[in-house]
Amino acid sequence: DIQMTQSPSSVSASAGDRVTITCRASQNIRTYLNWYQQKSGKAPEVLMYAASTLQSGVPSRFSGSGSGTDFTLTITSLQPEDFATYYCQQSYTSPWTFGQGTKVEIK
Amino acid sequence: QVQLQQWGAGLLKPSETLSLTCAVYGGSFSGYYWSWIRQSPGKGLEWIGEITHSGSTNYNPSLKSRITISVDASNKQFSLKVNSVTAADTAVYYCARGNHFTGWKEWDYWGQGTLVSVSS
């Protein structure tokens, strides 16, 4: 199985801050990397696919980059509704696997 | 607007069978991969398996011996069965639509989640 490792596990930030989350795959997954946002008690929602393509309706303050094994999700100017847990997920090889999540908390 | 609505028993005893069903409202049922994903505090998000409208399945090898995913395309529903459950199967279970039309097979619509607890 491809292991997905996110860092940090949690980050404390204030509204308006820039936050960067890293995701590393245990092998080359090209750009088969998706990002999800999950708010407490809700199902995850897709933010981005193909490492950097925003899902329809997702604000442009979210951006993604990377290919191969190293990827980043950046949130510029954090908004109150962005406090949530973020997961990366590889769709290169079955079984599809997720990172362990990064919780973005209010400082 | 696509909606996924899921249901099933939430409290099971060890060795019983977990059974969940997900109904799809709106949108096409064909052409997508219909998945089950679970989330537990200990293991995070774990993909269980998927099925197409025609019944082709793909299972996570870690669970393959105990799971069955089936489809009722005429009613736009798909189901999950997990045999011989243990406490380790306690999790929130989600159904989700896998969209491969983008080429990246992201899960773009999710059910509301069902908490399944296994306890004697």
Interface residues (C-beta under 8 A of the other chain):
Chain A: T31 Y32 N34 Y36 K42 A43 P44 E45 V46 Y49 A50 T53 Q55 Y87 Q89 S91 S94 P95 W96 T97 F98 G99 Q100 G101
Chain B: G44 L45 E46 W47 N58 N60 P61 S62 Y94 A96 T102 G103 W104 K105 E106 W107 D108 W110 G111 Q112 G113
